[in-house]
Amino acid sequence: MNRRSLVTAILITLSYQALLVFYYYIDKFTSGIPYLILLMLIPVLFITIIVRISKGIVRIVKNRKNLTLNYCLPTLIYVLVPFLPLPSAEVLESKVVLRGCHEGTQNQSYVLFRKDHSFEVHATSIVFSNWYTGHWQRRGDTIYLKYNEKDIDYLLGTKVVIDSGRLRPLDSPIKDLNYYRMYYLGYCKHAN
């Protein structure tokens, strides 16, 4: 083993793990070309790791009579480090106290109300992924929303009532909100 192989193994595997751990923030705060580059790096690094594991195994088999731990160390790093169970960086956020989900046939959206009175809505479909954030206050069964962005209160409006296990918007500009458009409380069930 040379030092360069070891450093390369460490850099590749740690870069891969960092992208996975911080994907929550990458998705939330980047867009356009930077987002696409970071998103594409994940499979590129994964494929690189698989190729390097394969090459390392072939080298180990060829030199099996003269093996040392140092010789096998880069391959061991490629095998072990990418698969360490690390939490998402979302654990750095405030605790979720209430959540809701909307599932359509080709889209999904969830809302998280956090203990620090911030909220986030993550809406995805086949072709887009959008984040909406703001602050909330609850009075009884009514939640009042104040968005950080301008003119995006179409998802839930600014007043939402908790009604029969659902979040029912009271003032959304979309007038045809029906039972299926509302958010149900809890985790997404992936029913569609």
Solvent accessible surface area in square Angstrom, and as a share of the most:
residue,aa,sasa,rsa
1,M,83,0.37
2,N,89,0.45
3,R,197,0.72
4,R,193,0.70
5,S,38,0.24
6,L,39,0.19
7,V,70,0.40
8,T,37,0.21
9,A,0,0.00
10,I,67,0.34
11,L,112,0.56
12,I,24,0.12
13,T,0,0.00
14,L,98,0.49
15,S,49,0.32
16,Y,18,0.07
17,Q,10,0.04
18,A,48,0.37
19,L,17,0.09
20,L,73,0.36
21,V,27,0.15
22,F,94,0.39
23,Y,73,0.28
24,Y,19,0.07
25,Y,50,0.19
26,I,20,0.10
27,D,15,0.08
28,K,32,0.14
29,F,140,0.58
30,T,45,0.26
31,S,86,0.55
32,G,47,0.45
33,I,116,0.59
34,P,78,0.49
35,Y,39,0.15
36,L,92,0.46
37,I,98,0.50
38,L,50,0.25
39,L,58,0.29
40,M,112,0.50
41,L,66,0.33
42,I,29,0.15
43,P,56,0.35
44,V,80,0.46
45,L,22,0.11
46,F,75,0.31
47,I,108,0.55
48,T,39,0.23
49,I,0,0.00
50,I,76,0.38
51,V,69,0.40
52,R,96,0.35
53,I,25,0.13
54,S,57,0.37
55,K,123,0.52
56,G,1,0.01
57,I,91,0.46
58,V,80,0.46
59,R,108,0.40
60,I,37,0.19
61,V,77,0.44
62,K,157,0.66
63,N,59,0.30
64,R,150,0.55
65,K,182,0.77
66,N,124,0.63
67,L,67,0.33
68,T,82,0.47
69,L,124,0.62
70,N,89,0.46
71,Y,50,0.19
72,C,21,0.13
73,L,55,0.27
74,P,4,0.03
75,T,8,0.05
76,L,71,0.35
77,I,24,0.12
78,Y,10,0.04
79,V,57,0.33
80,L,107,0.53
81,V,30,0.17
82,P,7,0.04
83,F,113,0.47
84,L,91,0.45
85,P,128,0.81
86,L,94,0.47
87,P,84,0.53
88,S,50,0.32
89,A,4,0.03
90,E,55,0.25
91,V,104,0.60
92,L,131,0.65
93,E,52,0.23
94,S,29,0.19
95,K,148,0.63
96,V,33,0.19
97,V,79,0.45
98,L,33,0.17
99,R,59,0.22
100,G,1,0.01
101,C,0,0.00
102,H,12,0.05
103,E,26,0.12
104,G,18,0.18
105,T,129,0.75
106,Q,124,0.55
107,N,64,0.33
108,Q,51,0.23
109,S,5,0.03
110,Y,55,0.21
111,V,0,0.00
112,L,4,0.02
113,F,0,0.00
114,R,7,0.02
115,K,134,0.57
116,D,84,0.44
117,H,73,0.32
118,S,27,0.18
119,F,2,0.01
120,E,4,0.02
121,V,0,0.00
122,H,22,0.10
123,A,9,0.07
124,T,43,0.25
125,S,32,0.21
126,I,133,0.67
127,V,133,0.76
128,F,91,0.38
129,S,51,0.33
130,N,58,0.30
131,W,34,0.12
132,Y,19,0.07
133,T,28,0.16
134,G,1,0.01
135,H,100,0.45
136,W,17,0.06
137,Q,92,0.41
138,R,118,0.43
139,R,153,0.56
140,G,65,0.62
141,D,76,0.39
142,T,20,0.12
143,I,0,0.00
144,Y,76,0.29
145,L,9,0.04
146,K,151,0.64
147,Y,26,0.10
148,N,94,0.48
149,E,73,0.33
150,K,177,0.75
151,D,130,0.67
152,I,26,0.13
153,D,45,0.23
154,Y,80,0.30
155,L,9,0.05
156,L,0,0.00
157,G,0,0.00
158,T,47,0.27
159,K,78,0.33
160,V,0,0.00
161,V,17,0.09
162,I,32,0.16
163,D,58,0.30
164,S,109,0.71
165,G,40,0.38
166,R,40,0.15
167,L,0,0.00
168,R,90,0.33
169,P,16,0.10
170,L,84,0.42
171,D,60,0.31
172,S,8,0.05
173,P,77,0.48
174,I,59,0.30
175,K,179,0.76
176,D,113,0.58
177,L,40,0.20
178,N,81,0.42
179,Y,125,0.47
180,Y,167,0.63
181,R,56,0.20
182,M,30,0.13
183,Y,2,0.01
184,Y,29,0.11
185,L,53,0.26
186,G,26,0.25
187,Y,156,0.59
188,C,26,0.15
189,K,142,0.60
190,H,135,0.60
191,A,85,0.66
192,N,114,0.58
